[in-house]
Every structure is written in C-alpha cells, then in structure tokens.
C-alpha cells in the first residue's frame, strides 16, 4: 500500500492486488482508511473479478470507476474509456494487413478515437448517489 496526498488535498491510496483475497483485503483497507472511491484498472485479474469488485465496492459504500465497459455491466458505478469492441475489431484489420505481407514495424501506432461513458444507475441508487443530469446526458449507456 502506498498513500499520498495530491495538490488538491485528495488522499490517494494505491493498493496492489493480484487475486481475489488480496482484492477483498485491499477494498476493506480502502474503506478503513476513509477512501472516498475506487479506481479499477483494466488488468486481466480485475476483469475476471469485476463482479466481485463491484459487490465489494457497494458493500463498503465506495463509488467505483473503471475503463472497462464490462465493469459497469457487472455492477460498478461508472465506466469511462475506449470502446473495447472497436479496438478488437480494429486489431483484426492489423492482423489482416500482416497476413497480407505488411511489416508490423511499418504499421502506424494509433490512439483510440471512440470513448464510452457508461453509468450504472442501480449502483448509484444503492450507494445513495444522485448522478448529475449533465453526466446522464453525456452517457452512452445507462444501466438500470
């Protein structure tokens, strides 16, 4: 665990977790330390445990955000990030070009151009949160 205070006086607590037990201990620790929210990174271990992480965040009354669209679908509060379906489809075009003889080193590095905001309103209600209308309007998807 690493703790730091940012420029705005916000306490940041970085908790490393590699498996289900460490995730449980980490989220419990965040709650004990007075953390006000959880950011879940798109790591493979977290993708596999997304439903459990969302349940723990609700249990400890911690709003949660991730870049993985699957996270909001699993019960996380908010997802904001690149459209993973578009990325996988686009990756297929790269594979096709390579199979047709293109050198991977000659292919351009590209940044995502499509981002999604997904809000789980059921989770917001469970946490007693009101999502601002300005955010609701911008959402690509609302999960009830």
Secondary structure, 3 states (H helix, E strand, C coil): CEEEECCCCCEEEECCCCCHHHHHHHHHHHHHCCCCEEEECCCHHHHHCHHHHHHHHHHCCCEEEECCHHHHHCCCCEEEEECHHHHHHHHHHHHHHHHCCCCHHHCCCCCCCCEEEEEEHHHHHHHCCCCCHHHHHHCCEEEC
